Amino acid sequence: MYSNKNKIKALKNNLNCQQADYPLLILVSLLISLSVVFSYSLSIYTVEYYGYSQFHFFIRQAMVAVVAILIMWSFSLIHPDKLVGKVGMSLFLLFFFLMAIMPALPASMVTASGGANRWIRMPGFSLSPVEFFKIGFIYFLSWSFHRKVMDQPKKIGLKKESLLLAPYFLTFFAVVFIVAFLQKDLGQVVLLGIILVVLLIFANRSFKIFLVLGAGALLGLVGLILAAPHRIQRIYSWWAMVQDGILSVLPSWAESYLRIDELPEPYQVSHSLNAMHNGSFLGQGISNGDIKVGFLSEVHTDFVLAGITEEVGLLGLMCIIGIMFSIIWRIFRISRRVKNPIYHLFTLGIALMIIIAFLINSYGISGMIPIKGIAVPLLSYGGSSMLSMSIAIGLVLSISRVVSDEDIKINEKKV
């Protein structure tokens, strides 16, 4: 009897101090390594055009990759109760503040893109606050939903439920103003909005509130598009590319109202499709792609999937997609097993962030939706995106160390 008690005690200690999900770490490290390879092979024309060293992008991405893997490994060794809350809330508060003050920063401290300030210029690199803020935002929602939302009954009335969720809507509206209006980055707002809605579903909210949210989101999206001429132009350009296929299944009278003749197809998307077509099934070989040579600019960033497909073909792309979805599956598995509600929502939100960003980018470069300029997680060139994703995965690895009480009970019965 005494021996069994000792075994149970030892079992509990071992289970509560279990190793992190190292297969997840290996899969993520594999994608990061591939990003380093393709940052070299896809940037050949860009380094020539700007007069950079041949290994300019390769060296920078390799340095970031090493730091990213070290961050994930270090976080995987720390118990989540000592790490996740501090890091998550710090990211939320610090980078919300940085995004808010960016319009007031001098030009010497910011890097402009498309008339908006999206990067803070640091010695040797630029920092994109929104990439890090997304992780903090997910943690803030997870922490706050657990404290104030999840325990509330569904049937409390639309008015009371709206008042309950009002602080989150106000926070999100502030994010919309900063990111969509000041930084002109609608894609990130769409991503954060989808995460907010899905986490609300798992926070046990009523169907009525989602109808209100859906109507408000639709009106808000239309308003954000109409408020920016470049977004209207992008919608028109996308429609000019896809209208033939859509109008073919609509009544003939709709064509006179919906057809646009004067706009050309999107330049980038057209060459993106050509790159994927050239790749065929097996690809042209690493560094042997043609479209990247002056046709598809900055292919190693937002259009990295098109460049990869041309070089390694559909087969190589399917392998990369398989790795990506294996990562997402393992994070969902951790989310399902962990009993802490905050950790459950947080890991769910991180998985959603990865898969939504991947789908938005892949749909955009293939012409299925207007292009949004969102990086491919763990593959696109860029220090901010890579480091922020390493922090997110590192926090998930830390959470994976926690074993549920149910697992302990099952193993106790075996003893």
C-alpha positions as CSV (number, residue, x, y, z in Angstrom):
1,M,0.0,0.0,0.0
2,Y,2.8,2.4,1.0
3,S,4.6,1.5,-2.2
4,N,1.6,2.3,-4.3
5,K,1.2,5.7,-2.7
6,N,4.8,6.5,-3.4
7,K,4.3,5.5,-7.0
8,I,1.2,7.7,-7.4
9,K,3.1,10.6,-5.8
10,A,6.0,10.1,-8.2
11,L,3.7,9.7,-11.1
12,K,2.0,13.1,-10.3
13,N,5.3,14.8,-10.0
14,N,6.5,13.4,-13.4
15,L,3.2,14.2,-15.1
16,N,3.1,17.8,-13.8
17,C,6.7,18.3,-14.9
18,Q,6.5,16.5,-18.3
19,Q,8.5,17.5,-21.3
20,A,7.2,20.0,-23.8
21,D,5.8,18.9,-27.2
22,Y,9.1,18.6,-28.9
23,P,7.7,17.2,-32.2
24,L,6.0,20.6,-32.5
25,L,9.3,22.3,-31.9
26,I,10.9,20.2,-34.6
27,L,8.2,20.8,-37.1
28,V,8.3,24.6,-36.6
29,S,12.1,24.6,-36.8
30,L,11.9,22.7,-40.1
31,L,9.6,25.4,-41.6
32,I,12.0,28.1,-40.2
33,S,14.9,26.4,-41.8
34,L,13.1,26.3,-45.2
35,S,12.4,30.0,-44.9
36,V,16.1,30.6,-44.6
37,V,16.8,28.5,-47.8
38,F,14.1,30.3,-49.8
39,S,15.1,33.7,-48.5
40,Y,18.3,33.0,-50.5
41,S,16.9,31.3,-53.6
42,L,14.0,33.7,-54.1
43,S,15.8,37.0,-53.5
44,I,18.3,36.7,-56.4
45,Y,16.8,39.5,-58.4
46,T,16.1,41.8,-55.4
47,V,19.8,41.7,-54.2
48,E,20.9,42.6,-57.7
49,Y,18.4,45.4,-58.1
50,Y,19.3,47.0,-54.8
51,G,23.0,46.3,-55.0
52,Y,23.0,44.1,-51.9
53,S,25.4,41.3,-51.1
54,Q,24.4,37.9,-52.6
55,F,23.8,36.5,-49.1
56,H,22.1,39.7,-47.7
57,F,18.7,38.2,-47.0
58,F,20.0,34.7,-46.3
59,I,22.3,36.0,-43.5
60,R,19.7,38.2,-41.9
61,Q,17.0,35.5,-42.0
62,A,19.5,32.8,-40.7
63,M,20.3,35.1,-37.7
64,V,16.7,35.6,-36.9
65,A,16.0,31.9,-37.3
66,V,18.7,31.0,-34.8
67,V,17.2,33.5,-32.3
68,A,13.7,32.2,-33.0
69,I,14.6,28.6,-32.3
70,L,16.4,29.5,-29.1
71,I,13.4,31.5,-27.9
72,M,11.1,28.5,-28.5
73,W,13.5,26.1,-26.8
74,S,14.0,28.4,-23.8
75,F,10.2,28.9,-23.4
76,S,9.6,25.2,-23.6
77,L,11.7,24.7,-20.4
78,I,9.6,27.1,-18.3
79,H,6.4,26.2,-16.5
80,P,3.5,28.2,-18.1
81,D,2.3,29.6,-14.8
82,K,5.6,31.5,-14.6
83,L,5.7,32.6,-18.2
84,V,2.5,32.9,-20.2
85,G,0.7,35.5,-18.2
86,K,3.7,37.9,-17.9
87,V,4.7,37.6,-21.5
88,G,1.1,37.8,-22.9
89,M,0.0,40.8,-21.0
90,S,3.4,42.6,-21.6
91,L,3.0,42.1,-25.4
92,F,-0.5,43.4,-25.3
93,L,0.2,46.6,-23.3
94,L,3.7,47.4,-24.7
95,F,2.9,47.0,-28.4
96,F,-0.6,48.6,-28.2
97,F,1.2,51.6,-26.8
98,L,3.8,51.5,-29.5
99,M,1.2,51.3,-32.3
100,A,-0.7,54.2,-30.7
101,I,2.3,56.5,-30.6
102,M,3.8,55.6,-34.1
103,P,2.0,58.4,-36.0
104,A,3.6,60.9,-33.6
105,L,7.1,59.5,-34.0
106,P,9.7,61.4,-36.1
107,A,10.3,60.2,-39.6
108,S,13.8,59.1,-38.6
109,M,12.3,56.4,-36.3
110,V,9.7,54.9,-38.6
111,T,9.7,53.1,-42.0
112,A,6.9,54.1,-44.2
113,S,5.1,51.8,-46.6
114,G,2.2,52.9,-48.9
115,G,1.9,56.2,-47.0
116,A,1.5,54.5,-43.6
117,N,4.0,54.0,-40.8
118,R,4.1,50.3,-40.0
119,W,7.6,49.7,-38.8
120,I,9.7,51.3,-36.0
121,R,13.3,51.7,-37.2
122,M,15.8,50.1,-34.9
123,P,19.6,49.8,-35.2
124,G,20.1,47.3,-38.0
125,F,16.5,46.3,-38.4
126,S,12.8,47.4,-38.4
127,L,10.2,46.3,-35.9
128,S,6.5,45.8,-36.8
129,P,4.5,46.2,-33.5
130,V,1.3,44.7,-34.9
131,E,3.0,41.3,-35.3
132,F,3.7,41.1,-31.6
133,F,0.5,42.8,-30.5
134,K,-1.5,40.0,-32.1
135,I,-0.1,37.5,-29.6
136,G,-0.8,39.9,-26.7
137,F,-4.4,40.5,-28.0
138,I,-5.1,36.8,-28.0
139,Y,-3.8,36.4,-24.5
140,F,-5.8,39.4,-23.3
141,L,-9.0,37.9,-24.8
142,S,-8.3,34.5,-23.3
143,W,-7.5,35.9,-19.8
144,S,-10.4,38.3,-19.8
145,F,-13.0,35.9,-21.2
146,H,-12.1,33.4,-18.5
147,R,-12.6,36.0,-15.7
148,K,-15.7,37.8,-16.9
149,V,-17.4,36.1,-19.8
150,M,-17.2,32.3,-19.8
151,D,-19.2,31.8,-16.6
152,Q,-22.0,34.0,-17.7
153,P,-25.2,32.2,-18.9
154,K,-26.1,32.5,-22.5
155,K,-29.7,33.6,-21.9
156,I,-29.0,37.0,-20.2
157,G,-30.6,39.1,-22.9
158,L,-29.0,40.9,-25.9
159,K,-28.7,44.2,-24.0
160,K,-26.9,42.7,-21.0
161,E,-24.7,40.6,-23.2
162,S,-23.8,43.6,-25.3
163,L,-22.9,45.5,-22.2
164,L,-20.8,42.5,-21.0
165,L,-18.8,42.5,-24.2
166,A,-18.7,46.2,-24.7
167,P,-15.1,46.6,-23.3
168,Y,-13.8,44.1,-25.9
169,F,-15.6,45.8,-28.7
170,L,-14.2,49.2,-27.7
171,T,-10.7,47.7,-27.5
172,F,-11.2,46.2,-30.9
173,F,-12.5,49.5,-32.4
174,A,-9.3,51.2,-31.0
175,V,-7.2,48.5,-32.8
176,V,-9.2,49.0,-36.0
177,F,-8.6,52.7,-35.9
178,I,-4.8,52.3,-35.3
179,V,-4.2,49.4,-37.7
180,A,-6.8,50.0,-40.5
181,F,-6.8,53.8,-40.6
182,L,-3.4,54.9,-39.4
183,Q,-1.4,52.0,-40.7
184,K,-3.7,51.1,-43.6
185,D,-3.4,47.4,-42.8
186,L,-6.9,45.9,-43.3
187,G,-5.7,42.4,-43.5
188,Q,-4.5,42.3,-39.9
189,V,-7.8,43.7,-38.7
190,V,-9.7,41.0,-40.6
191,L,-7.4,38.3,-38.9
192,L,-7.9,39.8,-35.4
193,G,-11.7,40.1,-36.0
194,I,-12.0,36.4,-37.0
195,I,-10.0,35.4,-33.9
196,L,-12.2,37.5,-31.7
197,V,-15.4,36.0,-33.0
198,V,-14.2,32.4,-32.8
199,L,-12.9,32.9,-29.2
200,L,-16.4,34.3,-28.4
201,I,-17.9,31.1,-29.7
202,F,-15.7,29.1,-27.3
203,A,-16.6,31.5,-24.5
204,N,-20.2,30.3,-24.7
205,R,-21.9,33.3,-26.0
206,S,-25.4,33.4,-27.5
207,F,-26.4,33.2,-31.2
208,K,-28.0,36.6,-31.2
209,I,-24.8,38.4,-30.3
210,F,-23.1,36.8,-33.4
211,L,-25.9,38.1,-35.6
212,V,-25.3,41.6,-34.3
213,L,-21.5,41.1,-34.7
214,G,-21.9,39.8,-38.2
215,A,-24.0,42.8,-39.3
216,G,-21.6,45.2,-37.6
217,A,-18.6,43.6,-39.1
218,L,-20.1,43.7,-42.6
219,L,-20.9,47.4,-42.3
220,G,-17.6,48.1,-40.8
221,L,-15.7,46.3,-43.5
222,V,-17.6,48.1,-46.3
223,G,-16.9,51.4,-44.5
224,L,-13.2,50.7,-44.2
225,I,-13.0,49.8,-47.9
226,L,-15.0,52.9,-49.0
227,A,-12.8,55.1,-46.8
228,A,-9.6,54.2,-48.7
229,P,-9.4,54.7,-52.5
230,H,-6.5,52.1,-52.7
231,R,-8.8,49.4,-51.3
232,I,-11.6,50.2,-53.8
233,Q,-9.0,50.0,-56.6
234,R,-7.8,46.7,-55.3
235,I,-11.4,45.3,-55.2
236,Y,-12.0,46.5,-58.7
237,S,-8.7,45.0,-59.9
238,W,-9.5,41.7,-58.3
239,W,-13.1,41.7,-59.7
240,A,-11.7,42.3,-63.2
241,M,-9.7,39.1,-62.8
242,V,-12.5,36.8,-61.5
243,Q,-15.6,38.3,-63.1
244,D,-15.8,36.0,-66.1
245,G,-16.0,32.9,-63.9
246,I,-18.6,34.4,-61.5
247,L,-20.7,36.1,-64.2
248,S,-20.9,32.8,-66.1
249,V,-23.1,31.3,-63.4
250,L,-25.3,34.4,-62.9
251,P,-28.3,35.5,-65.0
252,S,-27.4,37.3,-68.2
253,W,-28.9,40.6,-67.1
254,A,-26.4,40.8,-64.2
255,E,-23.5,41.2,-66.6
256,S,-24.5,44.7,-67.7
257,Y,-24.4,45.9,-64.1
258,L,-21.4,44.0,-62.8
259,R,-18.9,43.7,-65.7
260,I,-15.8,45.9,-65.6
261,D,-13.9,46.3,-68.8
262,E,-11.4,49.2,-68.3
263,L,-9.3,47.7,-65.5
264,P,-6.4,45.2,-66.1
265,E,-5.9,42.1,-64.0
266,P,-3.7,42.5,-60.9
267,Y,-0.1,42.6,-62.0
268,Q,1.3,40.7,-59.0
269,V,-1.4,38.1,-58.9
270,S,-1.1,37.4,-62.6
271,H,2.6,36.6,-62.2
272,S,1.9,34.7,-59.1
273,L,-0.4,32.4,-61.0
274,N,2.2,32.1,-63.8
275,A,4.8,31.1,-61.2
276,M,2.6,28.3,-59.8
277,H,1.8,27.2,-63.4
278,N,5.5,27.0,-64.3
279,G,6.2,24.9,-61.2
280,S,4.0,22.1,-62.5
281,F,4.2,19.0,-60.3
282,L,8.0,18.7,-59.6
283,G,9.1,22.3,-60.0
284,Q,12.0,23.8,-61.8
285,G,14.5,23.3,-59.0
286,I,15.7,25.5,-56.2
287,S,17.1,28.8,-57.5
288,N,15.9,28.0,-61.0
289,G,12.5,29.9,-61.0
290,D,12.0,32.4,-63.8
291,I,9.1,34.6,-62.6
292,K,11.1,35.9,-59.6
293,V,13.6,37.5,-62.0
294,G,12.0,40.9,-62.2
295,F,8.4,39.8,-62.8
296,L,7.2,39.1,-59.2
297,S,8.8,41.7,-57.0
298,E,9.7,40.9,-53.3
299,V,8.7,37.3,-54.0
300,H,10.5,36.1,-50.8
301,T,8.0,38.1,-48.6
302,D,4.2,38.1,-49.3
303,F,4.4,35.9,-52.4
304,V,6.7,33.3,-51.0
305,L,4.3,30.5,-51.7
306,A,4.1,31.3,-55.4
307,G,7.9,31.4,-55.6
308,I,8.2,28.1,-53.6
309,T,5.7,26.4,-55.9
310,E,7.6,27.4,-59.0
311,E,10.9,26.0,-57.6
312,V,9.7,22.8,-55.9
313,G,6.4,22.3,-57.7
314,L,3.0,21.1,-56.4
315,L,4.6,18.1,-54.7
316,G,6.9,20.3,-52.7
317,L,4.1,22.7,-51.8
318,M,1.9,19.9,-50.6
319,C,4.8,18.8,-48.3
320,I,5.1,22.3,-46.9
321,I,1.3,22.5,-46.4
322,G,1.4,19.1,-44.7
323,I,4.0,20.4,-42.2
324,M,2.0,23.6,-41.6
325,F,-1.2,21.7,-40.9
326,S,0.7,19.2,-38.7
327,I,1.8,22.2,-36.6
328,I,-1.8,23.5,-36.4
329,W,-3.0,20.0,-35.5
330,R,-0.5,19.6,-32.7
331,I,-1.5,23.0,-31.2
332,F,-5.2,22.1,-31.4
333,R,-4.3,18.8,-29.6
334,I,-2.6,20.8,-26.8
335,S,-5.6,23.1,-26.6
336,R,-8.0,20.2,-26.3
337,R,-6.0,18.5,-23.6
338,V,-5.2,21.4,-21.3
339,K,-7.7,22.0,-18.6
340,N,-6.8,25.6,-17.7
341,P,-9.4,27.7,-19.6
342,I,-7.0,30.6,-20.2
343,Y,-4.4,28.2,-21.8
344,H,-7.2,26.5,-23.7
345,L,-8.4,29.7,-25.3
346,F,-4.9,31.0,-25.9
347,T,-3.5,28.0,-27.7
348,L,-6.7,27.9,-29.7
349,G,-6.2,31.5,-30.7
350,I,-2.6,30.9,-31.7
351,A,-3.6,28.0,-34.0
352,L,-6.3,30.2,-35.5
353,M,-3.8,33.0,-36.1
354,I,-1.5,30.7,-38.0
355,I,-4.2,29.0,-40.1
356,I,-6.1,32.2,-40.9
357,A,-3.0,34.1,-42.0
358,F,-1.9,31.1,-44.1
359,L,-5.3,30.9,-45.8
360,I,-5.6,34.7,-46.4
361,N,-2.2,34.7,-48.0
362,S,-2.7,31.6,-50.1
363,Y,-6.2,32.7,-51.3
364,G,-4.8,36.2,-52.1
365,I,-1.9,35.0,-54.2
366,S,-4.1,32.6,-56.2
367,G,-6.7,35.4,-56.9
368,M,-9.5,33.9,-54.9
369,I,-9.7,37.0,-52.7
370,P,-8.2,40.5,-53.0
371,I,-4.5,40.4,-51.9
372,K,-4.1,41.5,-48.2
373,G,-0.3,41.7,-47.7
374,I,-0.2,39.2,-44.8
375,A,3.0,37.2,-44.4
376,V,3.0,33.4,-44.5
377,P,3.7,32.3,-40.9
378,L,7.2,30.9,-40.4
379,L,8.0,31.0,-44.2
380,S,7.9,34.6,-45.3
381,Y,11.1,36.7,-45.0
382,G,10.9,39.1,-42.1
383,G,12.3,39.4,-38.6
384,S,9.2,40.7,-36.8
385,S,7.0,38.0,-38.2
386,M,9.5,35.2,-37.4
387,L,10.3,36.4,-33.9
388,S,6.6,37.0,-33.0
389,M,5.7,33.5,-34.2
390,S,8.6,32.0,-32.2
391,I,7.3,33.7,-29.1
392,A,3.8,32.4,-29.8
393,I,5.0,28.8,-30.4
394,G,7.3,29.1,-27.4
395,L,4.3,29.9,-25.2
396,V,2.4,27.0,-26.6
397,L,5.3,24.7,-26.0
398,S,5.4,25.9,-22.4
399,I,1.7,25.2,-22.0
400,S,2.2,21.7,-23.5
401,R,4.2,20.9,-20.3
402,V,0.9,20.9,-18.3
403,V,-0.9,17.6,-18.0
404,S,-4.6,17.6,-17.2
405,D,-5.9,16.1,-14.0
406,E,-7.8,13.6,-16.1
407,D,-4.6,12.2,-17.4
408,I,-3.3,11.8,-13.8
409,K,-6.4,9.9,-12.8
410,I,-6.2,7.5,-15.7
411,N,-2.5,6.7,-14.9
412,E,-3.4,6.4,-11.2
413,K,-5.8,3.6,-12.1
414,K,-3.1,1.9,-14.0
415,V,-0.8,2.0,-10.9
